[in-house]
Structure formats: C-alpha cells, structure tokens
C-alpha cells in the first residue's frame, strides 16, 4: 500500500515538473525564434500580432 502511494506521488511529481520544464523550454524556444526571425517576417510579410507582441516584449522598439 505504501509503495503504491509512493509510486503515485513520484509519478505526480514527475508529471508536474516535466510539464513545468517543457513548458518553460517551449517558451524560451518560442522567444528565441521571435528574436531570430520575427523581424525578418515583419519586414517581408508583415507580422501577426502574437509574434509582434513577443518581439516587442524582448526588444525595445526601434524608431524608424
């Protein structure tokens, strides 16, 4: 009984930390991609709001 409880607790902790880690990792990857490519996309095709917003959060607006 105790070993089952411990297994469930460990599984829950693993899932929780896994989601937290991968969610954080995905956010970092998305942020890195916007700084890398969003300016190019904005210059070529115009930028969708989400990409523009993420880029604005990371870099100050440059005056034209």
PDB file with one MODEL, atoms N, CA, C and O in Angstrom:
MODEL        1
ATOM      1  N   UNK A   1       0.830  -1.207   0.000  1.00  0.00           N
ATOM      2  CA  UNK A   1       0.000   0.000   0.000  1.00  0.00           C
ATOM      3  C   UNK A   1       0.866   1.260   0.000  1.00  0.00           C
ATOM      4  O   UNK A   1       0.617   2.203  -0.751  1.00  0.00           O
ATOM      5  N   UNK A   2       1.878   1.254   0.851  1.00  0.00           N
ATOM      6  CA  UNK A   2       2.750   2.430   0.934  1.00  0.00           C
ATOM      7  C   UNK A   2       3.539   2.600  -0.369  1.00  0.00           C
ATOM      8  O   UNK A   2       3.718   3.716  -0.856  1.00  0.00           O
ATOM      9  N   UNK A   3       4.005   1.484  -0.922  1.00  0.00           N
ATOM     10  CA  UNK A   3       4.781   1.594  -2.157  1.00  0.00           C
ATOM     11  C   UNK A   3       3.913   2.140  -3.297  1.00  0.00           C
ATOM     12  O   UNK A   3       4.408   2.885  -4.142  1.00  0.00           O
ATOM     13  N   UNK A   4       2.632   1.779  -3.329  1.00  0.00           N
ATOM     14  CA  UNK A   4       1.727   2.314  -4.344  1.00  0.00           C
ATOM     15  C   UNK A   4       1.556   3.825  -4.168  1.00  0.00           C
ATOM     16  O   UNK A   4       1.551   4.575  -5.144  1.00  0.00           O
ATOM     17  N   UNK A   5       1.417   4.256  -2.932  1.00  0.00           N
ATOM     18  CA  UNK A   5       1.300   5.686  -2.650  1.00  0.00           C
ATOM     19  C   UNK A   5       2.556   6.434  -3.088  1.00  0.00           C
ATOM     20  O   UNK A   5       2.479   7.501  -3.698  1.00  0.00           O
ATOM     21  N   UNK A   6       3.703   5.865  -2.769  1.00  0.00           N
ATOM     22  CA  UNK A   6       4.971   6.491  -3.140  1.00  0.00           C
ATOM     23  C   UNK A   6       5.093   6.567  -4.657  1.00  0.00           C
ATOM     24  O   UNK A   6       5.533   7.583  -5.195  1.00  0.00           O
ATOM     25  N   UNK A   7       4.704   5.492  -5.350  1.00  0.00           N
ATOM     26  CA  UNK A   7       4.775   5.493  -6.816  1.00  0.00           C
ATOM     27  C   UNK A   7       3.868   6.566  -7.406  1.00  0.00           C
ATOM     28  O   UNK A   7       4.262   7.280  -8.327  1.00  0.00           O
ATOM     29  N   UNK A   8       2.655   6.677  -6.876  1.00  0.00           N
ATOM     30  CA  UNK A   8       1.737   7.702  -7.373  1.00  0.00           C
ATOM     31  C   UNK A   8       2.266   9.107  -7.102  1.00  0.00           C
ATOM     32  O   UNK A   8       2.153   9.998  -7.944  1.00  0.00           O
ATOM     33  N   UNK A   9       2.840   9.291  -5.928  1.00  0.00           N
ATOM     34  CA  UNK A   9       3.401  10.591  -5.577  1.00  0.00           C
ATOM     35  C   UNK A   9       4.568  10.950  -6.502  1.00  0.00           C
ATOM     36  O   UNK A   9       4.654  12.074  -6.995  1.00  0.00           O
ATOM     37  N   UNK A  10       5.455   9.992  -6.730  1.00  0.00           N
ATOM     38  CA  UNK A  10       6.585  10.226  -7.626  1.00  0.00           C
ATOM     39  C   UNK A  10       6.114  10.488  -9.053  1.00  0.00           C
ATOM     40  O   UNK A  10       6.643  11.364  -9.737  1.00  0.00           O
ATOM     41  N   UNK A  11       5.118   9.725  -9.496  1.00  0.00           N
ATOM     42  CA  UNK A  11       4.587   9.923 -10.841  1.00  0.00           C
ATOM     43  C   UNK A  11       3.970  11.313 -10.985  1.00  0.00           C
ATOM     44  O   UNK A  11       4.176  11.991 -11.991  1.00  0.00           O
ATOM     45  N   UNK A  12       3.214  11.729  -9.973  1.00  0.00           N
ATOM     46  CA  UNK A  12       2.620  13.064  -9.995  1.00  0.00           C
ATOM     47  C   UNK A  12       3.680  14.156 -10.022  1.00  0.00           C
ATOM     48  O   UNK A  12       3.565  15.129 -10.768  1.00  0.00           O
ATOM     49  N   UNK A  13       4.713  13.988  -9.204  1.00  0.00           N
ATOM     50  CA  UNK A  13       5.796  14.976  -9.174  1.00  0.00           C
ATOM     51  C   UNK A  13       6.525  15.007 -10.516  1.00  0.00           C
ATOM     52  O   UNK A  13       6.872  16.076 -11.017  1.00  0.00           O
ATOM     53  N   UNK A  14       6.751  13.834 -11.089  1.00  0.00           N
ATOM     54  CA  UNK A  14       7.437  13.748 -12.375  1.00  0.00           C
ATOM     55  C   UNK A  14       6.633  14.449 -13.468  1.00  0.00           C
ATOM     56  O   UNK A  14       7.184  15.201 -14.272  1.00  0.00           O
ATOM     57  N   UNK A  15       5.330  14.196 -13.490  1.00  0.00           N
ATOM     58  CA  UNK A  15       4.468  14.841 -14.483  1.00  0.00           C
ATOM     59  C   UNK A  15       4.456  16.356 -14.277  1.00  0.00           C
ATOM     60  O   UNK A  15       4.571  17.118 -15.237  1.00  0.00           O
ATOM     61  N   UNK A  16       4.317  16.787 -13.023  1.00  0.00           N
ATOM     62  CA  UNK A  16       4.267  18.219 -12.727  1.00  0.00           C
ATOM     63  C   UNK A  16       5.557  18.924 -13.151  1.00  0.00           C
ATOM     64  O   UNK A  16       5.520  19.940 -13.845  1.00  0.00           O
ATOM     65  N   UNK A  17       6.698  18.370 -12.725  1.00  0.00           N
ATOM     66  CA  UNK A  17       7.970  19.011 -13.065  1.00  0.00           C
ATOM     67  C   UNK A  17       8.280  18.887 -14.546  1.00  0.00           C
ATOM     68  O   UNK A  17       8.889  19.778 -15.138  1.00  0.00           O
ATOM     69  N   UNK A  18       7.859  17.776 -15.145  1.00  0.00           N
ATOM     70  CA  UNK A  18       8.049  17.616 -16.586  1.00  0.00           C
ATOM     71  C   UNK A  18       7.291  18.674 -17.368  1.00  0.00           C
ATOM     72  O   UNK A  18       7.836  19.286 -18.287  1.00  0.00           O
ATOM     73  N   UNK A  19       6.029  18.888 -17.000  1.00  0.00           N
ATOM     74  CA  UNK A  19       5.236  19.911 -17.679  1.00  0.00           C
ATOM     75  C   UNK A  19       5.818  21.298 -17.440  1.00  0.00           C
ATOM     76  O   UNK A  19       5.887  22.116 -18.358  1.00  0.00           O
ATOM     77  N   UNK A  20       6.234  21.558 -16.211  1.00  0.00           N
ATOM     78  CA  UNK A  20       6.826  22.862 -15.901  1.00  0.00           C
ATOM     79  C   UNK A  20       8.104  23.070 -16.712  1.00  0.00           C
ATOM     80  O   UNK A  20       8.326  24.146 -17.266  1.00  0.00           O
ATOM     81  N   UNK A  21       8.943  22.031 -16.778  1.00  0.00           N
ATOM     82  CA  UNK A  21      10.207  22.146 -17.509  1.00  0.00           C
ATOM     83  C   UNK A  21       9.961  22.332 -18.997  1.00  0.00           C
ATOM     84  O   UNK A  21      10.529  23.230 -19.620  1.00  0.00           O
ATOM     85  N   UNK A  22       9.102  21.471 -19.572  1.00  0.00           N
ATOM     86  CA  UNK A  22       8.898  21.550 -21.014  1.00  0.00           C
ATOM     87  C   UNK A  22       8.137  22.810 -21.401  1.00  0.00           C
ATOM     88  O   UNK A  22       8.390  23.387 -22.459  1.00  0.00           O
ATOM     89  N   UNK A  23       7.210  23.239 -20.558  1.00  0.00           N
ATOM     90  CA  UNK A  23       6.520  24.490 -20.841  1.00  0.00           C
ATOM     91  C   UNK A  23       7.494  25.660 -20.848  1.00  0.00           C
ATOM     92  O   UNK A  23       7.428  26.524 -21.722  1.00  0.00           O
ATOM     93  N   UNK A  24       8.391  25.685 -19.880  1.00  0.00           N
ATOM     94  CA  UNK A  24       9.399  26.743 -19.808  1.00  0.00           C
ATOM     95  C   UNK A  24      10.319  26.683 -21.019  1.00  0.00           C
ATOM     96  O   UNK A  24      10.650  27.705 -21.620  1.00  0.00           O
ATOM     97  N   UNK A  25      10.729  25.449 -21.369  1.00  0.00           N
ATOM     98  CA  UNK A  25      11.619  25.257 -22.500  1.00  0.00           C
ATOM     99  C   UNK A  25      10.954  25.721 -23.793  1.00  0.00           C
ATOM    100  O   UNK A  25      11.591  26.373 -24.620  1.00  0.00           O
ATOM    101  N   UNK A  26       9.688  25.391 -23.969  1.00  0.00           N
ATOM    102  CA  UNK A  26       8.978  25.807 -25.175  1.00  0.00           C
ATOM    103  C   UNK A  26       8.843  27.321 -25.232  1.00  0.00           C
ATOM    104  O   UNK A  26       8.961  27.909 -26.307  1.00  0.00           O
ATOM    105  N   UNK A  27       8.598  27.959 -24.097  1.00  0.00           N
ATOM    106  CA  UNK A  27       8.509  29.418 -24.076  1.00  0.00           C
ATOM    107  C   UNK A  27       9.838  30.048 -24.458  1.00  0.00           C
ATOM    108  O   UNK A  27       9.876  31.016 -25.218  1.00  0.00           O
ATOM    109  N   UNK A  28      10.933  29.497 -23.931  1.00  0.00           N
ATOM    110  CA  UNK A  28      12.246  30.026 -24.284  1.00  0.00           C
ATOM    111  C   UNK A  28      12.520  29.836 -25.765  1.00  0.00           C
ATOM    112  O   UNK A  28      13.052  30.727 -26.427  1.00  0.00           O
ATOM    113  N   UNK A  29      12.153  28.665 -26.283  1.00  0.00           N
ATOM    114  CA  UNK A  29      12.407  28.393 -27.692  1.00  0.00           C
ATOM    115  C   UNK A  29      11.587  29.338 -28.566  1.00  0.00           C
ATOM    116  O   UNK A  29      12.089  29.849 -29.567  1.00  0.00           O
ATOM    117  N   UNK A  30      10.328  29.572 -28.193  1.00  0.00           N
ATOM    118  CA  UNK A  30       9.477  30.481 -28.965  1.00  0.00           C
ATOM    119  C   UNK A  30      10.040  31.901 -28.908  1.00  0.00           C
ATOM    120  O   UNK A  30      10.051  32.608 -29.915  1.00  0.00           O
ATOM    121  N   UNK A  31      10.504  32.315 -27.733  1.00  0.00           N
ATOM    122  CA  UNK A  31      11.071  33.654 -27.592  1.00  0.00           C
ATOM    123  C   UNK A  31      12.337  33.787 -28.431  1.00  0.00           C
ATOM    124  O   UNK A  31      12.555  34.811 -29.078  1.00  0.00           O
ATOM    125  N   UNK A  32      13.168  32.751 -28.417  1.00  0.00           N
ATOM    126  CA  UNK A  32      14.399  32.784 -29.206  1.00  0.00           C
ATOM    127  C   UNK A  32      14.078  32.877 -30.687  1.00  0.00           C
ATOM    128  O   UNK A  32      14.740  33.608 -31.423  1.00  0.00           O
ATOM    129  N   UNK A  33      13.058  32.135 -31.130  1.00  0.00           N
ATOM    130  CA  UNK A  33      12.688  32.171 -32.541  1.00  0.00           C
ATOM    131  C   UNK A  33      12.153  33.542 -32.937  1.00  0.00           C
ATOM    132  O   UNK A  33      12.411  34.005 -34.048  1.00  0.00           O
ATOM    133  N   UNK A  34      11.414  34.198 -32.048  1.00  0.00           N
ATOM    134  CA  UNK A  34      10.880  35.507 -32.419  1.00  0.00           C
ATOM    135  C   UNK A  34      12.003  36.524 -32.535  1.00  0.00           C
ATOM    136  O   UNK A  34      11.964  37.370 -33.428  1.00  0.00           O
ATOM    137  N   UNK A  35      12.994  36.471 -31.668  1.00  0.00           N
ATOM    138  CA  UNK A  35      14.087  37.435 -31.775  1.00  0.00           C
ATOM    139  C   UNK A  35      14.915  37.139 -33.014  1.00  0.00           C
ATOM    140  O   UNK A  35      15.509  38.041 -33.605  1.00  0.00           O
ATOM    141  N   UNK A  36      14.950  35.877 -33.402  1.00  0.00           N
ATOM    142  CA  UNK A  36      15.771  35.487 -34.537  1.00  0.00           C
ATOM    143  C   UNK A  36      15.076  35.772 -35.869  1.00  0.00           C
ATOM    144  O   UNK A  36      15.716  36.228 -36.816  1.00  0.00           O
ATOM    145  N   UNK A  37      13.772  35.505 -35.947  1.00  0.00           N
ATOM    146  CA  UNK A  37      13.112  35.538 -37.250  1.00  0.00           C
ATOM    147  C   UNK A  37      11.966  36.532 -37.357  1.00  0.00           C
ATOM    148  O   UNK A  37      11.539  36.844 -38.468  1.00  0.00           O
ATOM    149  N   UNK A  38      11.455  37.037 -36.246  1.00  0.00           N
ATOM    150  CA  UNK A  38      10.241  37.850 -36.318  1.00  0.00           C
ATOM    151  C   UNK A  38      10.486  39.148 -37.070  1.00  0.00           C
ATOM    152  O   UNK A  38       9.614  39.600 -37.813  1.00  0.00           O
ATOM    153  N   UNK A  39      11.634  39.746 -36.898  1.00  0.00           N
ATOM    154  CA  UNK A  39      11.936  40.991 -37.605  1.00  0.00           C
ATOM    155  C   UNK A  39      11.944  40.743 -39.103  1.00  0.00           C
ATOM    156  O   UNK A  39      11.399  41.536 -39.872  1.00  0.00           O
ATOM    157  N   UNK A  40      12.558  39.649 -39.517  1.00  0.00           N
ATOM    158  CA  UNK A  40      12.585  39.308 -40.937  1.00  0.00           C
ATOM    159  C   UNK A  40      11.174  39.081 -41.464  1.00  0.00           C
ATOM    160  O   UNK A  40      10.824  39.543 -42.550  1.00  0.00           O
ATOM    161  N   UNK A  41      10.358  38.356 -40.675  1.00  0.00           N
ATOM    162  CA  UNK A  41       8.978  38.112 -41.087  1.00  0.00           C
ATOM    163  C   UNK A  41       8.197  39.416 -41.184  1.00  0.00           C
ATOM    164  O   UNK A  41       7.416  39.608 -42.116  1.00  0.00           O
ATOM    165  N   UNK A  42       8.407  40.310 -40.225  1.00  0.00           N
ATOM    166  CA  UNK A  42       7.689  41.584 -40.237  1.00  0.00           C
ATOM    167  C   UNK A  42       8.079  42.402 -41.460  1.00  0.00           C
ATOM    168  O   UNK A  42       7.226  43.044 -42.073  1.00  0.00           O
ATOM    169  N   UNK A  43       9.351  42.385 -41.820  1.00  0.00           N
ATOM    170  CA  UNK A  43       9.810  43.157 -42.965  1.00  0.00           C
ATOM    171  C   UNK A  43       9.270  42.573 -44.263  1.00  0.00           C
ATOM    172  O   UNK A  43       8.933  43.314 -45.186  1.00  0.00           O
ATOM    173  N   UNK A  44       9.185  41.241 -44.340  1.00  0.00           N
ATOM    174  CA  UNK A  44       8.754  40.603 -45.583  1.00  0.00           C
ATOM    175  C   UNK A  44       7.235  40.610 -45.742  1.00  0.00           C
ATOM    176  O   UNK A  44       6.707  41.142 -46.718  1.00  0.00           O
ATOM    177  N   UNK A  45       6.534  40.010 -44.768  1.00  0.00           N
ATOM    178  CA  UNK A  45       5.107  39.732 -44.949  1.00  0.00           C
ATOM    179  C   UNK A  45       4.218  40.537 -44.020  1.00  0.00           C
ATOM    180  O   UNK A  45       2.993  40.466 -44.127  1.00  0.00           O
ATOM    181  N   UNK A  46       4.804  41.296 -43.115  1.00  0.00           N
ATOM    182  CA  UNK A  46       4.001  41.846 -42.032  1.00  0.00           C
ATOM    183  C   UNK A  46       3.951  40.806 -40.924  1.00  0.00           C
ATOM    184  O   UNK A  46       4.128  39.612 -41.165  1.00  0.00           O
ATOM    185  N   UNK A  47       3.711  41.270 -39.724  1.00  0.00           N
ATOM    186  CA  UNK A  47       3.829  40.388 -38.572  1.00  0.00           C
ATOM    187  C   UNK A  47       2.457  40.142 -37.978  1.00  0.00           C
ATOM    188  O   UNK A  47       1.649  41.064 -37.872  1.00  0.00           O
ATOM    189  N   UNK A  48       2.187  38.898 -37.588  1.00  0.00           N
ATOM    190  CA  UNK A  48       0.940  38.659 -36.862  1.00  0.00           C
ATOM    191  C   UNK A  48       1.092  39.201 -35.446  1.00  0.00           C
ATOM    192  O   UNK A  48       2.209  39.366 -34.956  1.00  0.00           O
ATOM    193  N   UNK A  49      -0.028  39.477 -34.792  1.00  0.00           N
ATOM    194  CA  UNK A  49       0.001  40.179 -33.513  1.00  0.00           C
ATOM    195  C   UNK A  49       0.799  39.467 -32.445  1.00  0.00           C
ATOM    196  O   UNK A  49       1.523  40.109 -31.684  1.00  0.00           O
ATOM    197  N   UNK A  50       0.683  38.146 -32.374  1.00  0.00           N
ATOM    198  CA  UNK A  50       1.356  37.410 -31.317  1.00  0.00           C
ATOM    199  C   UNK A  50       2.868  37.506 -31.470  1.00  0.00           C
ATOM    200  O   UNK A  50       3.586  37.769 -30.505  1.00  0.00           O
ATOM    201  N   UNK A  51       3.332  37.294 -32.675  1.00  0.00           N
ATOM    202  CA  UNK A  51       4.774  37.351 -32.926  1.00  0.00           C
ATOM    203  C   UNK A  51       5.290  38.759 -32.645  1.00  0.00           C
ATOM    204  O   UNK A  51       6.340  38.926 -32.025  1.00  0.00           O
ATOM    205  N   UNK A  52       4.561  39.761 -33.096  1.00  0.00           N
ATOM    206  CA  UNK A  52       4.970  41.145 -32.881  1.00  0.00           C
ATOM    207  C   UNK A  52       5.005  41.469 -31.393  1.00  0.00           C
ATOM    208  O   UNK A  52       5.927  42.126 -30.907  1.00  0.00           O
ATOM    209  N   UNK A  53       3.975  40.993 -30.672  1.00  0.00           N
ATOM    210  CA  UNK A  53       3.910  41.250 -29.237  1.00  0.00           C
ATOM    211  C   UNK A  53       5.090  40.614 -28.518  1.00  0.00           C
ATOM    212  O   UNK A  53       5.718  41.255 -27.675  1.00  0.00           O
ATOM    213  N   UNK A  54       5.402  39.362 -28.841  1.00  0.00           N
ATOM    214  CA  UNK A  54       6.526  38.686 -28.189  1.00  0.00           C
ATOM    215  C   UNK A  54       7.829  39.412 -28.508  1.00  0.00           C
ATOM    216  O   UNK A  54       8.688  39.567 -27.639  1.00  0.00           O
ATOM    217  N   UNK A  55       7.973  39.850 -29.739  1.00  0.00           N
ATOM    218  CA  UNK A  55       9.194  40.550 -30.116  1.00  0.00           C
ATOM    219  C   UNK A  55       9.305  41.873 -29.363  1.00  0.00           C
ATOM    220  O   UNK A  55      10.386  42.235 -28.899  1.00  0.00           O
ATOM    221  N   UNK A  56       8.200  42.589 -29.241  1.00  0.00           N
ATOM    222  CA  UNK A  56       8.201  43.864 -28.533  1.00  0.00           C
ATOM    223  C   UNK A  56       8.541  43.688 -27.056  1.00  0.00           C
ATOM    224  O   UNK A  56       9.172  44.555 -26.453  1.00  0.00           O
ATOM    225  N   UNK A  57       8.125  42.568 -26.479  1.00  0.00           N
ATOM    226  CA  UNK A  57       8.418  42.318 -25.071  1.00  0.00           C
ATOM    227  C   UNK A  57       9.912  42.102 -24.851  1.00  0.00           C
ATOM    228  O   UNK A  57      10.431  42.387 -23.772  1.00  0.00           O
ATOM    229  N   UNK A  58      10.603  41.601 -25.873  1.00  0.00           N
ATOM    230  CA  UNK A  58      12.007  41.240 -25.709  1.00  0.00           C
ATOM    231  C   UNK A  58      12.955  42.351 -26.141  1.00  0.00           C
ATOM    232  O   UNK A  58      14.038  42.495 -25.573  1.00  0.00           O
ATOM    233  N   UNK A  59      12.564  43.131 -27.132  1.00  0.00           N
ATOM    234  CA  UNK A  59      13.471  44.159 -27.634  1.00  0.00           C
ATOM    235  C   UNK A  59      12.749  45.500 -27.674  1.00  0.00           C
ATOM    236  O   UNK A  59      11.562  45.548 -27.999  1.00  0.00           O
ATOM    237  N   UNK A  60      13.432  46.572 -27.353  1.00  0.00           N
ATOM    238  CA  UNK A  60      12.802  47.889 -27.419  1.00  0.00           C
ATOM    239  C   UNK A  60      12.456  48.246 -28.861  1.00  0.00           C
ATOM    240  O   UNK A  60      13.125  47.813 -29.799  1.00  0.00           O
ATOM    241  N   UNK A  61      11.418  49.029 -29.022  1.00  0.00           N
ATOM    242  CA  UNK A  61      11.000  49.439 -30.365  1.00  0.00           C
ATOM    243  C   UNK A  61      12.050  50.363 -30.960  1.00  0.00           C
ATOM    244  O   UNK A  61      12.519  51.298 -30.311  1.00  0.00           O
ATOM    245  N   UNK A  62      12.406  50.085 -32.198  1.00  0.00           N
ATOM    246  CA  UNK A  62      13.372  50.945 -32.872  1.00  0.00           C
ATOM    247  C   UNK A  62      12.615  52.015 -33.642  1.00  0.00           C
ATOM    248  O   UNK A  62      11.663  51.721 -34.364  1.00  0.00           O
ATOM    249  N   UNK A  63      13.045  53.246 -33.481  1.00  0.00           N
ATOM    250  CA  UNK A  63      12.393  54.340 -34.199  1.00  0.00           C
ATOM    251  C   UNK A  63      12.803  54.287 -35.662  1.00  0.00           C
ATOM    252  O   UNK A  63      13.964  54.050 -35.994  1.00  0.00           O
ATOM    253  N   UNK A  64      11.812  54.517 -36.537  1.00  0.00           N
ATOM    254  CA  UNK A  64      12.127  54.490 -37.974  1.00  0.00           C
ATOM    255  C   UNK A  64      12.523  55.878 -38.450  1.00  0.00           C
ATOM    256  O   UNK A  64      12.825  56.064 -39.628  1.00  0.00           O
TER     257      UNK A  64
ENDMDL
END
